[in-house]
């Protein structure tokens, strides 16, 4: 499969084809800049979640759960949790998407490991961490999506569903993330779970509002 968005709705097929014909293509340095900036944004958001003891959805949420329950490094957990999803990405989303996703996951793992060694928050309230962390994660993921990359795992699934079924990536991700955060009741208290749900909602509303097929033409 190529890296362009597949068209499902026949009523918009011709318009989307014309848009694809005139779309600007990202240059390699533009993809690199988006991968680095996007993963820095997401890593900073996850650092804020971790500082406040919050969680998030997707494979990052699973990695945080493993981190809180085992004490193992989040970056290693995140990298490991994503490994099984590369096969699905390769088969369903194409080689270029998979390579970009592998690069994004690797960069995020590195940034999440080293950022806490270069910065620290003396005080970070849970509500502020939920909102700011959610906005940073949402903005970073949006950059990656627009350059045909993701952070693996659930991102691969929701992008595939958007391409094939026309389901909005942000809304599908919000449902999955909320379920994962609610599962965190097994390892943390209800107050942290409640603020974690707010963070997931903020992050995914950012995607739902800004990430729409056909709105952004560069490929």
N, C-alpha and C positions, 0 to 999 in steps of 0.2 A: 504493500500500500504506500502511495506517495504521502507527502507530509501536508498536502492541502486538505482543508476541511471537506468531508464528503457531504453531498447534497442529498437530502431525503425528500423534502417537500417539492413535488413537481411544479407547483405554482411559482416557486422562486428559483427554479433551476436555471432558466435563461439569464435572469438578473445576476445570479451568483457567478455564472460562467463569464459574463461580461466583466464583472468585478475582478475575477481571478486573472483575466487577460490583461487588465491594466494595473494590477496590484504591484506595488514595489516589493523587491526582494531584499531581505536582510543580508547585509554583508557580514563576512566572518567576524570582523571586529565588533560589529553591532551585537551579534549573538553572544560574543564573549563578554562584552560590557553588561548585557542583560543578565547573563548567568552569574557573574560576580556580584553585581548590585542586588539582584533579586535574592540570592542566597544570603548575602549579608543582612538584608532586611529581615528575612525569615529567621535567621540565626539570632539576631538581636531580639526579635519578638519572643522566641523560645527561651532565651536567657532570662527575659523578664518573667515569663511564666514560671520557669524553674526557681527564680529568686523568691517569688511569692508562693511557691508550692502549688501552682495551678497546673492544669492539664490542657490538652487540646485533642483534636480528633486525628483521624488518619494514622499512618504509620508513625508519625511523630508522637501522637498520643500513646500508641502502643509502646514506643521506645521510652517515653516518660514514665509509663506505668512500670516497665521493667527496671528503669533507673531507680524509682522510688522504692520498689519492693526488694531489689537486690543490692542496691548501692553501686552497681556497675556504671561506668562512664556512659552518659547519654549518647555521645557521638558514636561510640562503638555499637550500642544497641540500635541506633537509627540506621546505621550502615547495614548491619546484619539483617534487620527486619525487612529491608527493601530487596534483598537479594532474590527471593523467589519471584518477584514481580517483573524482573527484567525479561524473562522468557515470554510472558504475556505481552509486554510492551513491544518486543521484537516481532512477534507474530501478528499483532493486531494494529500497531501504530507505526511500524516502519523502522528501518535501521537508523535514520537520522534522529528521529524522536528518541529512540532508545539510547543512543550515544549521548545526546544532550541531557537526557534524564540521569544517566549514570554520572556525567560530569557534575550536574547540579547536586545530586545526592552526596557525591564525594566532597564537593566544595562546602556544602552545608555542614557535613560532619566535621570538617576541618575548622570552619569558623565557630561552630558550636563548642568545639573543644578548646579553642584558643581565646575566644572573646572573654570568657570569665577570668582569664589570666591577665587580661589587660584592662579590665574595668570591673567595678563593683558598685552596688547600690547600698548606701548606708541605710536607707529606708525606702521601701516600695510598697505602697498600700495595694491590697488585692484588687479593689475596683479599678485603680489606675493601671495596674499591670494587665488586667483583663482587656481594657479598652485599647490602650496603647499597643500592647502585644498583639491583639487581634488585628488592629489596623496595619501594623508593620508586616505581619504574616500575610495578610490579604494583599497588600500592595506588592510584596515580593513575589507571591505566587502569580499575581496578575502579569508581572514582567516576564516570568518564565512561560506562562501560557501563551503570551503573545509572540514568543519566539519559539513556539512549538517544542517546549520542554516542560517538565514537571518535576515534582519531588518524589516520584515513584509511588508505589503502593496504590492507595485510593485515588490519587490524582490521575493515574493511568486509567483506572476504571471509569471515573466520572467523565474524563475527556473522551474516552471511547463511546460512552453512552450518549454524550452530546453529539459526537460526529454521526453516530449510527441511528439514534432515536430522536434527536432533536431536544433532549432533555437538558435544561439549563444546568451547567456544571456547578454553579454556586448553590443551587437549591438541593441538588442531589448530595453534594458534599456536606451541606448543613445537616441533612437527615443522618448520614453516616456518622459524622463527627459528634452529633448530640448523643447518639446511642453509645459511642465509645466513651464519651465523658461520663455518662450516667453509670456505665460499668465501673467507673473509678470509685464508686461508693464502697467497693470491697477493700480499698487500700487507703482511703482518706476520708475526711469528714464532709458533712453535707454543705457547710459554708464554702469550702474550697471548690466543691463540685458545682455549686450554684454560680460562683464567679467564673468558673471554667466554662460553663454553658454560655455565659454572657460573652466571653472571649471568642468562643466558637461562632456565636451568632454575628458578632462584629466582623470577624474575619470573612465569613461566608457571605454576608450582605455586601461587603466590598466586592467580592467576586460576582455575585448575582447581578449587581447594578452595573458593573463595568465590563464584564466578560460576556459578550453576546456574539453569536456567529454572524459574520458579515459586517459587523461594525468596524472592525479593525482590519484593513486590507493587506498590510504587509505580510509576507510569508517567509 
